[in-house]
Amino acid sequence: MINEKRIYLMTQLAVFEKNHEKQLEGVQKSFRSDYIGRVMIKNGFRITAAFLLALAGWGLYNAETLIVDITKIDVKALGARILFLYAAVMCLFLLITYIVQTVRYARAKQDLYEYREMLRNLEKEYRAEEEREMPGRR
């Protein structure tokens, strides 16, 4: 006999799995610090690459001035400013990354609880059907 409630629950589970597959997988397989840290490391490399490209673009744009005034430039002060700017940009973007990933982790954790509750409901439905078919067995 077809159990419509069970089919409905299974359909809900399938749709939920399809829509939240990546979030559920990430939360199930890693701790919060690993989940957030992995993304922060990737973004750290991306930020560094973007900063180096921006620095190269700035250098090319100001190449004539830099070449003409090469003897007047205080290289230590320029290097210190660039390093400070890099550290500030890195801290800002990593802070943003941390906040965004913390929110994503919390939402994914909530989705995982919801998914597990749906599984429990499906399991209860299977048990109830089994009890209806074989009332004396447990």
N, CA, C and O atoms as a DFTB+ gen file, in Angstrom:
552 C
 N C O
     1  1       0.835      -1.181       0.000
     2  2       0.000       0.000       0.000
     3  2       0.885       1.251       0.000
     4  3       1.890       1.310       0.709
     5  1       0.515       2.210      -0.772
     6  2       1.290       3.441      -0.872
     7  2       0.941       4.349       0.302
     8  3      -0.227       4.635       0.566
     9  1       1.967       4.787       0.989
    10  2       1.793       5.689       2.118
    11  2       2.104       7.103       1.635
    12  3       3.266       7.451       1.430
    13  1       1.082       7.902       1.457
    14  2       1.254       9.244       0.887
    15  2       2.064      10.159       1.792
    16  3       2.828      10.993       1.306
    17  1       1.906      10.014       3.094
    18  2       2.661      10.858       4.026
    19  2       4.152      10.562       3.912
    20  3       4.976      11.477       3.916
    21  1       4.491       9.285       3.811
    22  2       5.897       8.900       3.684
    23  2       6.478       9.408       2.370
    24  3       7.611       9.890       2.336
    25  1       5.718       9.305       1.300
    26  2       6.188       9.801       0.004
    27  2       6.394      11.308       0.059
    28  3       7.366      11.827      -0.489
    29  1       5.481      12.010       0.720
    30  2       5.613      13.461       0.874
    31  2       6.884      13.798       1.658
    32  3       7.624      14.706       1.280
    33  1       7.137      13.067       2.750
    34  2       8.345      13.309       3.555
    35  2       9.607      13.019       2.755
    36  3      10.587      13.758       2.851
    37  1       9.589      11.958       1.975
    38  2      10.761      11.621       1.162
    39  2      11.008      12.673       0.084
    40  3      12.154      13.001      -0.223
    41  1       9.931      13.196      -0.484
    42  2      10.066      14.250      -1.489
    43  2      10.636      15.516      -0.854
    44  3      11.508      16.168      -1.430
    45  1      10.145      15.858       0.325
    46  2      10.684      17.025       1.047
    47  2      12.171      16.852       1.318
    48  3      12.951      17.786       1.136
    49  1      12.564      15.658       1.753
    50  2      13.972      15.383       2.027
    51  2      14.818      15.521       0.766
    52  3      15.901      16.106       0.804
    53  1      14.336      14.993      -0.333
    54  2      15.092      15.066      -1.587
    55  2      15.286      16.512      -2.040
    56  3      16.378      16.897      -2.459
    57  1      14.238      17.294      -1.954
    58  2      14.335      18.710      -2.348
    59  2      15.277      19.455      -1.406
    60  3      16.098      20.260      -1.845
    61  1      15.153      19.182      -0.114
    62  2      16.009      19.836       0.877
    63  2      17.472      19.480       0.633
    64  3      18.339      20.353       0.678
    65  1      17.751      18.195       0.373
    66  2      19.125      17.760       0.096
    67  2      19.673      18.451      -1.146
    68  3      20.824      18.889      -1.155
    69  1      18.872      18.550      -2.175
    70  2      19.333      19.176      -3.414
    71  2      19.651      20.654      -3.203
    72  3      20.657      21.150      -3.712
    73  1      18.804      21.357      -2.458
    74  2      18.982      22.794      -2.254
    75  2      20.083      23.136      -1.255
    76  3      20.669      24.215      -1.341
    77  1      20.376      22.249      -0.316
    78  2      21.329      22.549       0.749
    79  2      22.499      21.571       0.796
    80  3      23.107      21.377       1.849
    81  1      22.811      20.960      -0.334
    82  2      23.827      19.907      -0.364
    83  2      25.198      20.372       0.134
    84  3      25.799      19.717       0.985
    85  1      25.691      21.480      -0.381
    86  2      27.028      21.956      -0.007
    87  2      27.097      22.366       1.465
    88  3      28.069      22.059       2.154
    89  1      26.062      23.061       1.943
    90  2      26.060      23.499       3.335
    91  2      26.035      22.302       4.277
    92  3      26.776      22.263       5.259
    93  1      25.186      21.330       3.977
    94  2      25.074      20.159       4.851
    95  2      26.373      19.369       4.874
    96  3      26.813      18.908       5.927
    97  1      26.983      19.218       3.708
    98  2      28.234      18.470       3.618
    99  2      29.346      19.160       4.404
   100  3      30.098      18.508       5.128
   101  1      29.448      20.480       4.258
   102  2      30.499      21.221       4.956
   103  2      30.352      21.172       6.462
   104  3      31.348      21.049       7.174
   105  1      29.137      21.265       6.958
   106  2      28.894      21.268       8.404
   107  2      29.067      19.870       8.987
   108  3      29.575      19.726      10.099
   109  1      28.655      18.845       8.257
   110  2      28.752      17.487       8.756
   111  2      30.193      17.007       8.840
   112  3      30.537      16.230       9.731
   113  1      31.032      17.460       7.923
   114  2      32.388      16.919       7.825
   115  2      33.449      17.726       8.558
   116  3      34.599      17.291       8.619
   117  1      33.112      18.873       9.112
   118  2      34.159      19.666       9.743
   119  2      33.642      20.422      10.960
   120  3      32.445      20.663      11.118
   121  1      34.593      20.783      11.808
   122  2      34.276      21.613      12.958
   123  2      34.114      23.055      12.500
   124  3      34.486      23.409      11.381
   125  1      33.556      23.880      13.374
   126  2      33.304      25.285      13.044
   127  2      34.601      25.998      12.671
   128  3      34.654      26.713      11.671
   129  1      35.643      25.803      13.474
   130  2      36.909      26.494      13.208
   131  2      37.530      26.038      11.886
   132  3      38.134      26.847      11.180
   133  1      37.391      24.762      11.543
   134  2      37.912      24.273      10.268
   135  2      37.099      24.827       9.106
   136  3      37.648      25.217       8.075
   137  1      35.784      24.854       9.290
   138  2      34.881      25.353       8.255
   139  2      35.209      26.811       7.922
   140  3      35.286      27.187       6.753
   141  1      35.398      27.618       8.953
   142  2      35.687      29.042       8.758
   143  2      37.145      29.252       8.346
   144  3      37.437      30.058       7.463
   145  1      38.047      28.529       8.984
   146  2      39.478      28.705       8.716
   147  2      39.865      28.386       7.290
   148  3      40.691      29.080       6.698
   149  1      39.271      27.336       6.728
   150  2      39.583      26.946       5.353
   151  2      39.249      28.087       4.389
   152  3      40.029      28.379       3.483
   153  1      38.119      28.717       4.576
   154  2      37.711      29.816       3.696
   155  2      38.592      31.040       3.942
   156  3      38.929      31.761       3.003
   157  1      38.962      31.274       5.196
   158  2      39.807      32.437       5.492
   159  2      41.194      32.279       4.852
   160  3      41.762      33.257       4.363
   161  1      41.734      31.073       4.851
   162  2      43.043      30.852       4.217
   163  2      42.947      31.087       2.712
   164  3      43.803      31.752       2.127
   165  1      41.907      30.542       2.090
   166  2      41.723      30.762       0.647
   167  2      41.593      32.251       0.346
   168  3      42.215      32.756      -0.589
   169  1      40.785      32.952       1.139
   170  2      40.606      34.387       0.905
   171  2      41.884      35.164       1.194
   172  3      42.134      36.191       0.563
   173  1      42.694      34.693       2.136
   174  2      43.979      35.340       2.401
   175  2      44.866      35.314       1.168
   176  3      45.501      36.314       0.833
   177  1      44.910      34.163       0.488
   178  2      45.685      34.074      -0.747
   179  2      45.090      34.958      -1.844
   180  3      45.820      35.603      -2.596
   181  1      43.783      34.979      -1.925
   182  2      43.126      35.811      -2.938
   183  2      43.372      37.293      -2.677
   184  3      43.618      38.060      -3.608
   185  1      43.307      37.688      -1.422
   186  2      43.542      39.089      -1.063
   187  2      44.979      39.477      -1.394
   188  3      45.230      40.562      -1.917
   189  1      45.918      38.589      -1.088
   190  2      47.326      38.860      -1.391
   191  2      47.531      39.026      -2.893
   192  3      48.211      39.957      -3.327
   193  1      46.951      38.134      -3.685
   194  2      47.089      38.231      -5.141
   195  2      46.461      39.523      -5.659
   196  3      47.041      40.198      -6.510
   197  1      45.284      39.866      -5.152
   198  2      44.628      41.105      -5.592
   199  2      45.443      42.328      -5.191
   200  3      45.557      43.284      -5.958
   201  1      46.012      42.294      -3.981
   202  2      46.821      43.430      -3.527
   203  2      48.064      43.581      -4.397
   204  3      48.432      44.694      -4.774
   205  1      48.709      42.458      -4.716
   206  2      49.905      42.529      -5.565
   207  2      49.565      43.042      -6.958
   208  3      50.333      43.808      -7.541
   209  1      48.420      42.626      -7.499
   210  2      47.997      43.144      -8.799
   211  2      47.705      44.636      -8.731
   212  3      48.084      45.389      -9.627
   213  1      47.033      45.060      -7.668
   214  2      46.743      46.491      -7.502
   215  2      48.038      47.286      -7.331
   216  3      48.173      48.381      -7.876
   217  1      48.982      46.738      -6.579
   218  2      50.275      47.408      -6.389
   219  2      51.035      47.510      -7.707
   220  3      51.641      48.541      -8.002
   221  1      51.002      46.439      -8.500
   222  2      51.656      46.465      -9.811
   223  2      50.977      47.487     -10.720
   224  3      51.649      48.211     -11.455
   225  1      49.651      47.547     -10.671
   226  2      48.926      48.542     -11.473
   227  2      49.283      49.951     -11.056
   228  3      49.489      50.823     -11.901
   229  1      49.355      50.178      -9.747
   230  2      49.743      51.499      -9.256
   231  2      51.163      51.836      -9.698
   232  3      51.452      52.961     -10.105
   233  1      52.047      50.835      -9.610
   234  2      53.441      51.055     -10.027
   235  2      53.553      51.384     -11.501
   236  3      54.328      52.259     -11.886
   237  1      52.788      50.693     -12.330
   238  2      52.818      50.973     -13.766
   239  2      52.211      52.344     -14.084
   240  3      52.702      53.067     -14.952
   241  1      51.141      52.685     -13.372
   242  2      50.500      53.973     -13.599
   243  2      51.433      55.126     -13.218
   244  3      51.472      56.153     -13.895
   245  1      52.171      54.947     -12.141
   246  2      53.089      55.988     -11.662
   247  2      54.543      55.702     -12.032
   248  3      55.453      56.221     -11.386
   249  1      54.771      54.903     -13.038
   250  2      56.134      54.506     -13.412
   251  2      57.011      55.704     -13.772
   252  3      58.169      55.760     -13.357
   253  1      56.493      56.645     -14.520
   254  2      57.296      57.800     -14.933
   255  2      57.753      58.602     -13.718
   256  3      58.922      58.976     -13.618
   257  1      56.827      58.865     -12.795
   258  2      57.168      59.617     -11.589
   259  2      58.176      58.856     -10.755
   260  3      59.119      59.444     -10.227
   261  1      57.985      57.545     -10.631
   262  2      58.902      56.728      -9.828
   263  2      60.307      56.718     -10.436
   264  3      61.297      56.789      -9.708
   265  1      60.398      56.630     -11.754
   266  2      61.707      56.584     -12.409
   267  2      62.412      57.938     -12.304
   268  3      63.617      57.989     -12.059
   269  1      61.675      59.025     -12.485
   270  2      62.274      60.370     -12.422
   271  2      62.737      60.670     -10.995
   272  3      63.821      61.219     -10.802
   273  1      61.936      60.319     -10.007
   274  2      62.250      60.665      -8.618
   275  2      62.863      59.506      -7.836
   276  3      62.771      59.477      -6.608
   277  1      63.479      58.565      -8.515
   278  2      64.000      57.370      -7.843
   279  2      65.042      57.716      -6.775
   280  3      65.138      57.022      -5.763
   281  1      65.807      58.759      -6.986
   282  2      66.834      59.120      -6.004
   283  2      66.248      59.866      -4.808
   284  3      66.852      59.879      -3.735
   285  1      65.078      60.489      -4.978
   286  2      64.462      61.247      -3.900
   287  2      63.528      60.408      -3.022
   288  3      63.152      60.834      -1.930
   289  1      63.158      59.224      -3.496
   290  2      62.181      58.395      -2.779
   291  2      62.834      57.722      -1.580
   292  3      63.916      57.143      -1.686
   293  1      62.163      57.807      -0.447
   294  2      62.600      57.085       0.751
   295  2      62.003      55.675       0.658
   296  3      60.821      55.471       0.937
   297  1      62.833      54.713       0.264
   298  2      62.379      53.353      -0.009
   299  2      61.837      52.691       1.261
   300  3      60.847      51.962       1.207
   301  1      62.485      52.944       2.400
   302  2      62.018      52.345       3.659
   303  2      60.623      52.847       4.027
   304  3      59.764      52.067       4.437
   305  1      60.408      54.144       3.879
   306  2      59.096      54.717       4.214
   307  2      58.030      54.217       3.239
   308  3      56.913      53.896       3.645
   309  1      58.377      54.152       1.956
   310  2      57.428      53.640       0.964
   311  2      57.101      52.181       1.243
   312  3      55.937      51.784       1.184
   313  1      58.097      51.393       1.541
   314  2      57.877      49.976       1.869
   315  2      57.029      49.810       3.122
   316  3      56.163      48.937       3.182
   317  1      57.280      50.646       4.117
   318  2      56.504      50.586       5.355
   319  2      55.046      50.963       5.093
   320  3      54.140      50.335       5.642
   321  1      54.809      51.976       4.266
   322  2      53.441      52.359       3.931
   323  2      52.713      51.249       3.173
   324  3      51.551      50.949       3.446
   325  1      53.419      50.650       2.220
   326  2      52.816      49.551       1.455
   327  2      52.505      48.374       2.371
   328  3      51.432      47.778       2.268
   329  1      53.422      48.035       3.257
   330  2      53.214      46.929       4.192
   331  2      52.059      47.229       5.145
   332  3      51.250      46.346       5.429
   333  1      51.972      48.458       5.639
   334  2      50.869      48.843       6.521
   335  2      49.541      48.760       5.776
   336  3      48.556      48.250       6.311
   337  1      49.513      49.259       4.541
   338  2      48.301      49.214       3.739
   339  2      47.886      47.763       3.482
   340  3      46.704      47.427       3.555
   341  1      48.869      46.903       3.179
   342  2      48.583      45.477       2.956
   343  2      47.995      44.841       4.215
   344  3      47.011      44.105       4.140
   345  1      48.589      45.122       5.358
   346  2      48.087      44.557       6.620
   347  2      46.680      45.060       6.922
   348  3      45.833      44.292       7.378
   349  1      46.423      46.335       6.673
   350  2      45.087      46.888       6.927
   351  2      44.045      46.262       6.007
   352  3      42.957      45.899       6.454
   353  1      44.372      46.135       4.732
   354  2      43.451      45.528       3.773
   355  2      43.201      44.065       4.137
   356  3      42.062      43.597       4.111
   357  1      44.272      43.349       4.475
   358  2      44.148      41.933       4.837
   359  2      43.269      41.769       6.074
   360  3      42.387      40.910       6.092
   361  1      43.495      42.573       7.099
   362  2      42.680      42.484       8.320
   363  2      41.218      42.803       8.050
   364  3      40.328      42.116       8.550
   365  1      40.971      43.831       7.270
   366  2      39.603      44.218       6.965
   367  2      38.863      43.102       6.233
   368  3      37.759      42.722       6.624
   369  1      39.471      42.580       5.175
   370  2      38.794      41.556       4.388
   371  2      38.686      40.223       5.135
   372  3      37.702      39.502       4.968
   373  1      39.686      39.891       5.954
   374  2      39.575      38.658       6.734
   375  2      38.517      38.788       7.826
   376  3      37.851      37.809       8.161
   377  1      38.360      39.976       8.377
   378  2      37.292      40.196       9.351
   379  2      35.926      40.035       8.679
   380  3      35.030      39.401       9.237
   381  1      35.769      40.598       7.501
   382  2      34.522      40.440       6.752
   383  2      34.278      38.971       6.423
   384  3      33.158      38.478       6.554
   385  1      35.328      38.277       5.998
   386  2      35.214      36.847       5.694
   387  2      34.794      36.062       6.922
   388  3      33.938      35.182       6.834
   389  1      35.385      36.371       8.064
   390  2      35.052      35.664       9.308
   391  2      33.588      35.859       9.680
   392  3      32.900      34.910      10.055
   393  1      33.126      37.081       9.575
   394  2      31.726      37.377       9.925
   395  2      30.775      36.656       8.979
   396  3      29.810      36.035       9.424
   397  1      31.037      36.733       7.689
   398  2      30.165      36.093       6.700
   399  2      30.155      34.579       6.897
   400  3      29.095      33.954       6.855
   401  1      31.323      33.991       7.109
   402  2      31.391      32.540       7.264
   403  2      30.783      32.070       8.584
   404  3      30.239      30.968       8.652
   405  1      30.865      32.877       9.619
   406  2      30.219      32.529      10.884
   407  2      28.709      32.486      10.705
   408  3      28.046      31.580      11.209
   409  1      28.169      33.458       9.995
   410  2      26.728      33.477       9.731
   411  2      26.341      32.289       8.855
   412  3      25.328      31.638       9.111
   413  1      27.133      32.001       7.829
   414  2      26.838      30.862       6.956
   415  2      26.892      29.550       7.723
   416  3      26.064      28.667       7.502
   417  1      27.857      29.417       8.620
   418  2      27.972      28.190       9.410
   419  2      26.752      28.029      10.316
   420  3      26.204      26.933      10.435
   421  1      26.333      29.113      10.947
   422  2      25.166      29.041      11.831
   423  2      23.920      28.648      11.044
   424  3      23.120      27.838      11.514
   425  1      23.749      29.210       9.860
   426  2      22.599      28.850       9.028
   427  2      22.683      27.397       8.564
   428  3      21.680      26.684       8.544
   429  1      23.875      26.972       8.197
   430  2      24.044      25.589       7.752
   431  2      23.797      24.618       8.902
   432  3      23.234      23.542       8.696
   433  1      24.209      24.987      10.099
   434  2      23.964      24.144      11.270
   435  2      22.463      24.035      11.523
   436  3      21.962      22.955      11.835
   437  1      21.752      25.143      11.391
   438  2      20.301      25.129      11.550
   439  2      19.659      24.251      10.476
   440  3      18.727      23.499      10.760
   441  1      20.159      24.347       9.243
   442  2      19.647      23.495       8.172
   443  2      19.897      22.019       8.475
   444  3      19.063      21.167       8.171
   445  1      21.048      21.725       9.076
   446  2      21.362      20.341       9.438
   447  2      20.392      19.822      10.493
   448  3      19.937      18.681      10.406
   449  1      20.071      20.643      11.485
   450  2      19.091      20.237      12.498
   451  2      17.725      19.995      11.850
   452  3      17.035      19.029      12.177
   453  1      17.349      20.874      10.940
   454  2      16.072      20.717      10.248
   455  2      16.060      19.432       9.420
   456  3      15.062      18.711       9.394
   457  1      17.174      19.153       8.745
   458  2      17.300      17.940       7.945
   459  2      17.188      16.690       8.821
   460  3      16.502      15.732       8.464
   461  1      17.857      16.710       9.953
   462  2      17.803      15.565      10.865
   463  2      16.395      15.366      11.428
   464  3      15.960      14.233      11.633
   465  1      15.695      16.452      11.672
   466  2      14.318      16.347      12.153
   467  2      13.420      15.735      11.081
   468  3      12.539      14.931      11.385
   469  1      13.647      16.119       9.840
   470  2      12.881      15.519       8.751
   471  2      13.163      14.023       8.642
   472  3      12.253      13.233       8.394
   473  1      14.420      13.639       8.826
   474  2      14.763      12.215       8.809
   475  2      14.091      11.465       9.955
   476  3      13.610      10.346       9.776
   477  1      14.059      12.089      11.137
   478  2      13.392      11.455      12.280
   479  2      11.896      11.249      12.000
   480  3      11.336      10.205      12.333
   481  1      11.266      12.239      11.392
   482  2       9.846      12.113      11.051
   483  2       9.614      10.978      10.058
   484  3       8.641      10.232      10.171
   485  1      10.515      10.855       9.087
   486  2      10.397       9.774       8.120
   487  2      10.584       8.416       8.804
   488  3       9.868       7.459       8.511
   489  1      11.544       8.349       9.709
   490  2      11.779       7.106      10.443
   491  2      10.565       6.742      11.302
   492  3      10.193       5.571      11.383
   493  1       9.952       7.732      11.938
   494  2       8.740       7.485      12.732
   495  2       7.621       6.960      11.851
   496  3       6.869       6.072      12.252
   497  1       7.516       7.505      10.663
   498  2       6.472       7.048       9.739
   499  2       6.711       5.600       9.324
   500  3       5.764       4.819       9.237
   501  1       7.964       5.234       9.068
   502  2       8.286       3.843       8.745
   503  2       7.921       2.920       9.913
   504  3       7.320       1.863       9.714
   505  1       8.287       3.327      11.121
   506  2       7.978       2.509      12.304
   507  2       6.471       2.380      12.513
   508  3       5.976       1.304      12.848
   509  1       5.747       3.474      12.315
   510  2       4.292       3.420      12.491
   511  2       3.659       2.476      11.465
   512  3       2.744       1.720      11.790
   513  1       4.147       2.525      10.240
   514  2       3.625       1.624       9.212
   515  2       3.972       0.175       9.541
   516  3       3.157      -0.725       9.342
   517  1       5.162      -0.040      10.034
   518  2       5.574      -1.387      10.421
   519  2       4.702      -1.916      11.555
   520  3       4.350      -3.095      11.569
   521  1       4.357      -1.062      12.493
   522  2       3.476      -1.446      13.604
   523  2       2.073      -1.768      13.104
   524  3       1.433      -2.689      13.612
   525  1       1.589      -1.023      12.115
   526  2       0.259      -1.289      11.568
   527  2       0.219      -2.638      10.842
   528  3      -0.777      -3.359      10.898
   529  1       1.320      -2.960      10.163
   530  2       1.371      -4.225       9.424
   531  2       1.554      -5.427      10.340
   532  3       0.954      -6.480      10.122
   533  1       2.397      -5.265      11.379
   534  2       2.654      -6.350      12.323
   535  2       2.490      -5.832      13.741
   536  3       3.482      -5.474      14.376
   537  1       1.267      -5.782      14.258
   538  2       0.995      -5.130      15.550
   539  2       1.674      -5.798      16.744
   540  3       2.014      -5.096      17.697
   541  1       1.885      -7.086      16.745
   542  2       2.445      -7.747      17.933
   543  2       3.952      -7.750      17.968
   544  3       4.530      -8.092      19.000
   545  1       4.612      -7.385      16.891
   546  2       6.078      -7.451      16.791
   547  2       6.711      -6.122      17.162
   548  3       6.204      -5.059      16.805
   549  1       7.828      -6.190      17.883
   550  2       8.553      -4.962      18.201
   551  2       9.996      -5.205      18.405
   552  3      10.746      -4.269      18.680
